[in-house]
Amino acid sequence: MEGKCNWCHKRSEDMEVKEITFKSGAEEVKVCCQGCEDQLVAFYKYAESHIWHFFVGLLLVPAIGGAVAVWREGVDNGALGFLIMGVGMGAAIIKYPFVTPQTVQMLGIKKGILLGRIIGALLVLTGIVLFVVCNWFV
């Protein structure tokens, strides 16, 4: 069966389709070897147990950062709020690099995790740059 592994996204003739059961239900995955299956299962379990941390990091941190930015507008042009938003969201994405199913389909889970972490690092850098730029013009 020709196809691409859900974990490493490599083509293989020896692709196995397995049904793996998680808390949220059963998932059919294609893997090329036992190592890829083990890593995929470990990541799915990690994602299931930390999905709420991910959402808190993406929803609560920007709300707090936005409130701080408005509160400190007269002091530092809201720089501290921008720093909280950028670094907080970036750290959440680096720690929990969950990408969309479309990204997984296009890149595979392993490369999707890498892409998520790169985006998180860019958010951290953006928060730091905004902090510096906003404080520059005070």
Phi and psi restraints in degrees (value plus and minus 20) as a CYANA .aco file:
   2 GLU   PHI    -101.6   -61.6
   2 GLU   PSI     117.1   157.1
   3 GLY   PHI     156.8   196.8
   3 GLY   PSI    -193.5  -153.5
   4 LYS   PHI    -135.1   -95.1
   4 LYS   PSI     121.1   161.1
   5 CYS   PHI     -86.9   -46.9
   5 CYS   PSI     116.6   156.6
   6 ASN   PHI     -86.5   -46.5
   6 ASN   PSI     -46.7    -6.7
   7 TRP   PHI    -107.1   -67.1
   7 TRP   PSI     -81.2   -41.2
   8 CYS   PHI    -113.9   -73.9
   8 CYS   PSI     -34.2     5.8
   9 HIS   PHI      45.5    85.5
   9 HIS   PSI       9.4    49.4
  10 LYS   PHI    -116.8   -76.8
  10 LYS   PSI     126.3   166.3
  11 ARG   PHI     -97.2   -57.2
  11 ARG   PSI     123.1   163.1
  12 SER   PHI    -174.3  -134.3
  12 SER   PSI     126.2   166.2
  13 GLU   PHI     -98.5   -58.5
  13 GLU   PSI     -44.6    -4.6
  14 ASP   PHI    -116.6   -76.6
  14 ASP   PSI      12.9    52.9
  15 MET   PHI     -87.6   -47.6
  15 MET   PSI     114.4   154.4
  16 GLU   PHI    -131.3   -91.3
  16 GLU   PSI     116.4   156.4
  17 VAL   PHI    -121.7   -81.7
  17 VAL   PSI     101.6   141.6
  18 LYS   PHI    -145.7  -105.7
  18 LYS   PSI     129.7   169.7
  19 GLU   PHI    -126.1   -86.1
  19 GLU   PSI     100.5   140.5
  20 ILE   PHI    -136.6   -96.6
  20 ILE   PSI     113.4   153.4
  21 THR   PHI    -119.4   -79.4
  21 THR   PSI     109.6   149.6
  22 PHE   PHI    -142.4  -102.4
  22 PHE   PSI    -199.5  -159.5
  23 LYS   PHI     -79.9   -39.9
  23 LYS   PSI     -58.7   -18.7
  24 SER   PHI    -101.6   -61.6
  24 SER   PSI     -27.8    12.2
  25 GLY   PHI     117.8   157.8
  25 GLY   PSI    -194.0  -154.0
  26 ALA   PHI    -109.6   -69.6
  26 ALA   PSI     123.4   163.4
  27 GLU   PHI    -149.2  -109.2
  27 GLU   PSI     111.3   151.3
  28 GLU   PHI    -112.8   -72.8
  28 GLU   PSI     102.7   142.7
  29 VAL   PHI    -144.9  -104.9
  29 VAL   PSI     130.7   170.7
  30 LYS   PHI    -128.6   -88.6
  30 LYS   PSI     105.8   145.8
  31 VAL   PHI    -151.9  -111.9
  31 VAL   PSI     132.4   172.4
  32 CYS   PHI    -116.2   -76.2
  32 CYS   PSI     -40.8    -0.8
  33 CYS   PHI    -176.9  -136.9
  33 CYS   PSI     151.6   191.6
  34 GLN   PHI     -86.5   -46.5
  34 GLN   PSI     -54.6   -14.6
  35 GLY   PHI     -82.7   -42.7
  35 GLY   PSI     -63.3   -23.3
  36 CYS   PHI     -85.1   -45.1
  36 CYS   PSI     -59.2   -19.2
  37 GLU   PHI     -83.0   -43.0
  37 GLU   PSI     -64.5   -24.5
  38 ASP   PHI     -82.0   -42.0
  38 ASP   PSI     -63.7   -23.7
  39 GLN   PHI     -87.2   -47.2
  39 GLN   PSI     -58.5   -18.5
  40 LEU   PHI     -84.8   -44.8
  40 LEU   PSI     -65.7   -25.7
  41 VAL   PHI     -83.6   -43.6
  41 VAL   PSI     -62.2   -22.2
  42 ALA   PHI     -82.4   -42.4
  42 ALA   PSI     -61.4   -21.4
  43 PHE   PHI     -88.6   -48.6
  43 PHE   PSI     -61.5   -21.5
  44 TYR   PHI     -80.3   -40.3
  44 TYR   PSI     -62.9   -22.9
  45 LYS   PHI     -85.3   -45.3
  45 LYS   PSI     -59.5   -19.5
  46 TYR   PHI     -82.0   -42.0
  46 TYR   PSI     -64.2   -24.2
  47 ALA   PHI     -83.8   -43.8
  47 ALA   PSI     -62.9   -22.9
  48 GLU   PHI     -82.6   -42.6
  48 GLU   PSI     -58.9   -18.9
  49 SER   PHI    -103.2   -63.2
  49 SER   PSI     -32.8     7.2
  50 HIS   PHI    -142.5  -102.5
  50 HIS   PSI      -6.6    33.4
  51 ILE   PHI     -83.7   -43.7
  51 ILE   PSI     -54.6   -14.6
  52 TRP   PHI     -90.8   -50.8
  52 TRP   PSI     -53.6   -13.6
  53 HIS   PHI     -82.6   -42.6
  53 HIS   PSI     -60.5   -20.5
  54 PHE   PHI     -80.8   -40.8
  54 PHE   PSI     -68.2   -28.2
  55 PHE   PHI     -85.2   -45.2
  55 PHE   PSI     -59.2   -19.2
  56 VAL   PHI     -82.0   -42.0
  56 VAL   PSI     -63.4   -23.4
  57 GLY   PHI     -83.1   -43.1
  57 GLY   PSI     -52.0   -12.0
  58 LEU   PHI    -111.8   -71.8
  58 LEU   PSI     -37.1     2.9
  59 LEU   PHI    -130.2   -90.2
  59 LEU   PSI     -65.1   -25.1
  60 LEU   PHI     -97.7   -57.7
  60 LEU   PSI     -61.7   -21.7
  61 VAL   PHI     -80.8   -40.8
  61 VAL   PSI     -66.4   -26.4
  62 PRO   PHI     -83.8   -43.8
  62 PRO   PSI     -53.3   -13.3
  63 ALA   PHI     -85.3   -45.3
  63 ALA   PSI     -64.1   -24.1
  64 ILE   PHI     -85.3   -45.3
  64 ILE   PSI     -65.8   -25.8
  65 GLY   PHI     -80.9   -40.9
  65 GLY   PSI     -60.0   -20.0
  66 GLY   PHI     -84.7   -44.7
  66 GLY   PSI     -61.8   -21.8
  67 ALA   PHI     -83.4   -43.4
  67 ALA   PSI     -62.5   -22.5
  68 VAL   PHI     -85.8   -45.8
  68 VAL   PSI     -59.4   -19.4
  69 ALA   PHI     -82.5   -42.5
  69 ALA   PSI     -62.8   -22.8
  70 VAL   PHI     -87.5   -47.5
  70 VAL   PSI     -61.9   -21.9
  71 TRP   PHI     -84.2   -44.2
  71 TRP   PSI     -56.5   -16.5
  72 ARG   PHI    -122.7   -82.7
  72 ARG   PSI      -0.8    39.2
  73 GLU   PHI     -76.9   -36.9
  73 GLU   PSI     -62.0   -22.0
  74 GLY   PHI     -97.2   -57.2
  74 GLY   PSI     -39.9     0.1
  75 VAL   PHI    -106.6   -66.6
  75 VAL   PSI     -75.0   -35.0
  76 ASP   PHI    -157.0  -117.0
  76 ASP   PSI      10.3    50.3
  77 ASN   PHI      38.1    78.1
  77 ASN   PSI       7.2    47.2
  78 GLY   PHI      57.0    97.0
  78 GLY   PSI      -3.5    36.5
  79 ALA   PHI     -80.7   -40.7
  79 ALA   PSI     -61.1   -21.1
  80 LEU   PHI     -83.5   -43.5
  80 LEU   PSI     -58.0   -18.0
  81 GLY   PHI     -84.7   -44.7
  81 GLY   PSI     -61.3   -21.3
  82 PHE   PHI     -85.0   -45.0
  82 PHE   PSI     -57.3   -17.3
  83 LEU   PHI     -84.1   -44.1
  83 LEU   PSI     -64.5   -24.5
  84 ILE   PHI     -81.8   -41.8
  84 ILE   PSI     -64.3   -24.3
  85 MET   PHI     -84.4   -44.4
  85 MET   PSI     -71.7   -31.7
  86 GLY   PHI     -85.5   -45.5
  86 GLY   PSI     -70.0   -30.0
  87 VAL   PHI     -90.1   -50.1
  87 VAL   PSI     -58.8   -18.8
  88 GLY   PHI     -85.2   -45.2
  88 GLY   PSI     -68.7   -28.7
  89 MET   PHI     -87.7   -47.7
  89 MET   PSI     -60.6   -20.6
  90 GLY   PHI     -81.8   -41.8
  90 GLY   PSI     -62.9   -22.9
  91 ALA   PHI     -84.3   -44.3
  91 ALA   PSI     -58.9   -18.9
  92 ALA   PHI     -83.5   -43.5
  92 ALA   PSI     -60.6   -20.6
  93 ILE   PHI     -93.0   -53.0
  93 ILE   PSI     -54.9   -14.9
  94 ILE   PHI     -85.8   -45.8
  94 ILE   PSI     -63.5   -23.5
  95 LYS   PHI     -91.3   -51.3
  95 LYS   PSI     -58.2   -18.2
  96 TYR   PHI    -144.3  -104.3
  96 TYR   PSI      60.2   100.2
  97 PRO   PHI    -102.6   -62.6
  97 PRO   PSI      44.0    84.0
  98 PHE   PHI    -109.6   -69.6
  98 PHE   PSI     101.0   141.0
  99 VAL   PHI    -129.9   -89.9
  99 VAL   PSI     151.5   191.5
 100 THR   PHI     -92.9   -52.9
 100 THR   PSI     138.2   178.2
 101 PRO   PHI     -79.6   -39.6
 101 PRO   PSI     -51.2   -11.2
 102 GLN   PHI     -86.6   -46.6
 102 GLN   PSI     -58.4   -18.4
 103 THR   PHI     -86.3   -46.3
 103 THR   PSI     -61.2   -21.2
 104 VAL   PHI     -82.9   -42.9
 104 VAL   PSI     -61.2   -21.2
 105 GLN   PHI     -84.5   -44.5
 105 GLN   PSI     -56.6   -16.6
 106 MET   PHI    -100.9   -60.9
 106 MET   PSI     -58.8   -18.8
 107 LEU   PHI    -133.5   -93.5
 107 LEU   PSI     -41.7    -1.7
 108 GLY   PHI      72.1   112.1
 108 GLY   PSI     142.4   182.4
 109 ILE   PHI     -89.0   -49.0
 109 ILE   PSI     -62.1   -22.1
 110 LYS   PHI     -80.3   -40.3
 110 LYS   PSI     -68.1   -28.1
 111 LYS   PHI     -93.2   -53.2
 111 LYS   PSI     -49.4    -9.4
 112 GLY   PHI     -84.1   -44.1
 112 GLY   PSI     -59.1   -19.1
 113 ILE   PHI     -82.7   -42.7
 113 ILE   PSI     -64.5   -24.5
 114 LEU   PHI     -80.8   -40.8
 114 LEU   PSI     -65.4   -25.4
 115 LEU   PHI     -81.0   -41.0
 115 LEU   PSI     -62.9   -22.9
 116 GLY   PHI     -80.2   -40.2
 116 GLY   PSI     -61.9   -21.9
 117 ARG   PHI     -88.4   -48.4
 117 ARG   PSI     -55.7   -15.7
 118 ILE   PHI     -84.7   -44.7
 118 ILE   PSI     -63.2   -23.2
 119 ILE   PHI     -83.2   -43.2
 119 ILE   PSI     -60.3   -20.3
 120 GLY   PHI     -81.8   -41.8
 120 GLY   PSI     -62.4   -22.4
 121 ALA   PHI     -84.1   -44.1
 121 ALA   PSI     -58.0   -18.0
 122 LEU   PHI     -85.9   -45.9
 122 LEU   PSI     -55.8   -15.8
 123 LEU   PHI     -85.4   -45.4
 123 LEU   PSI     -61.5   -21.5
 124 VAL   PHI     -80.5   -40.5
 124 VAL   PSI     -67.5   -27.5
 125 LEU   PHI     -82.2   -42.2
 125 LEU   PSI     -58.6   -18.6
 126 THR   PHI     -83.0   -43.0
 126 THR   PSI     -63.0   -23.0
 127 GLY   PHI     -81.6   -41.6
 127 GLY   PSI     -61.2   -21.2
 128 ILE   PHI     -87.4   -47.4
 128 ILE   PSI     -63.5   -23.5
 129 VAL   PHI     -83.0   -43.0
 129 VAL   PSI     -63.9   -23.9
 130 LEU   PHI     -82.5   -42.5
 130 LEU   PSI     -58.1   -18.1
 131 PHE   PHI     -81.7   -41.7
 131 PHE   PSI     -66.9   -26.9
 132 VAL   PHI     -85.9   -45.9
 132 VAL   PSI     -65.7   -25.7
 133 VAL   PHI     -85.7   -45.7
 133 VAL   PSI     -63.1   -23.1
 134 CYS   PHI     -86.1   -46.1
 134 CYS   PSI     -56.4   -16.4
 135 ASN   PHI     -94.6   -54.6
 135 ASN   PSI     -44.5    -4.5
 136 TRP   PHI     -82.4   -42.4
 136 TRP   PSI     -57.4   -17.4
 137 PHE   PHI    -118.1   -78.1
 137 PHE   PSI       1.0    41.0
